[in-house]
Amino acid sequence: MILGCQGRAVVDTNAFRNEIAATKPGSTITLQVLREGKSSEVKATLEEMAATKDAANRTAGSVRGSSGKFGMAISSPAPTALSSCRSALRAGNK
């Protein structure tokens, strides 16, 4: 689960998607993530999304399959994931 990007908390999936989309391909970003109840930081290098034959058919904000307009799909976490995140943060797993 992505908790933050570049030191800022991810509280709005649309804002996060837009921030990534506005970042120049080739840029390296730092993501704060939660995996198996522990938070950590990972570096990710952004790449330009390869053109696909159905790219012209996509509309703004639409999501198809595993990737949306910007090459990724983002959704709100399941309630159980949120509970796990809160428990890890309370326990000090930062």
C-alpha positions as CSV (number, residue, x, y, z in Angstrom):
1,M,0.0,0.0,0.0
2,I,1.4,3.4,-0.9
3,L,1.3,5.7,2.1
4,G,3.3,8.7,0.7
5,C,5.2,10.1,-2.2
6,Q,8.3,12.4,-1.9
7,G,7.6,12.8,1.8
8,R,4.0,13.8,1.4
9,A,1.1,11.6,2.6
10,V,-1.1,10.2,-0.1
11,V,-4.6,11.1,1.1
12,D,-6.3,11.5,-2.3
13,T,-5.7,8.9,-5.0
14,N,-6.6,11.3,-7.8
15,A,-4.1,13.9,-6.6
16,F,-1.4,11.1,-6.4
17,R,-2.2,9.9,-9.9
18,N,-2.0,13.4,-11.2
19,E,1.3,14.1,-9.4
20,I,2.9,11.0,-11.0
21,A,1.5,11.9,-14.4
22,A,3.0,15.3,-14.2
23,T,6.4,14.0,-13.2
24,K,9.0,13.8,-16.1
25,P,9.8,10.2,-17.3
26,G,13.2,9.1,-16.1
27,S,12.7,10.8,-12.7
28,T,13.3,8.8,-9.6
29,I,10.8,9.2,-6.8
30,T,10.7,7.9,-3.2
31,L,7.5,6.1,-2.1
32,Q,6.6,5.4,1.5
33,V,4.9,2.0,1.4
34,L,3.3,-0.5,3.9
35,R,4.2,-4.2,3.3
36,E,3.4,-7.0,5.7
37,G,2.6,-4.5,8.5
38,K,5.8,-2.5,8.2
39,S,6.4,0.8,6.5
40,S,9.5,1.4,4.4
41,E,10.7,3.6,1.6
42,V,11.4,2.5,-1.9
43,K,12.8,4.3,-4.9
44,A,11.0,4.1,-8.3
45,T,12.1,5.4,-11.6
46,L,9.2,6.5,-13.8
47,E,9.0,5.5,-17.4
48,E,6.9,6.8,-20.2
49,M,4.0,4.5,-20.9
50,A,4.2,2.7,-24.2
51,A,1.5,3.6,-26.7
52,T,-1.2,0.9,-27.1
53,K,-3.6,0.4,-29.9
54,D,-6.6,1.3,-27.7
55,A,-5.0,4.5,-26.2
56,A,-7.1,6.7,-28.6
57,N,-10.3,5.1,-27.2
58,R,-9.5,6.0,-23.6
59,T,-11.3,8.9,-22.0
60,A,-10.0,11.1,-19.3
61,G,-9.9,9.3,-15.9
62,S,-11.0,6.0,-17.3
63,V,-9.5,2.8,-16.1
64,R,-9.2,-0.3,-18.3
65,G,-7.8,-3.6,-17.1
66,S,-4.7,-3.1,-15.0
67,S,-3.7,0.3,-16.2
68,G,-5.6,3.6,-16.6
69,K,-5.0,6.6,-18.8
70,F,-1.7,7.3,-17.0
71,G,-0.4,3.7,-17.1
72,M,-1.6,2.8,-13.6
73,A,-4.8,2.2,-11.7
74,I,-5.2,3.5,-8.2
75,S,-8.0,2.5,-5.9
76,S,-8.9,3.1,-2.3
77,P,-7.6,0.4,0.0
78,A,-9.9,-2.3,1.5
79,P,-11.0,-1.7,5.1
80,T,-8.8,-4.6,6.3
81,A,-5.8,-2.9,4.7
82,L,-6.6,0.4,6.4
83,S,-6.9,-1.4,9.7
84,S,-3.5,-3.1,9.2
85,C,-2.0,0.3,8.3
86,R,-3.3,2.0,11.4
87,S,-2.2,-0.8,13.6
88,A,1.3,-0.7,12.2
89,L,1.6,3.0,12.6
90,R,0.3,2.9,16.2
91,A,2.9,0.2,16.9
92,G,5.7,2.5,15.6
93,N,6.6,0.5,12.5
94,K,7.8,3.5,10.6
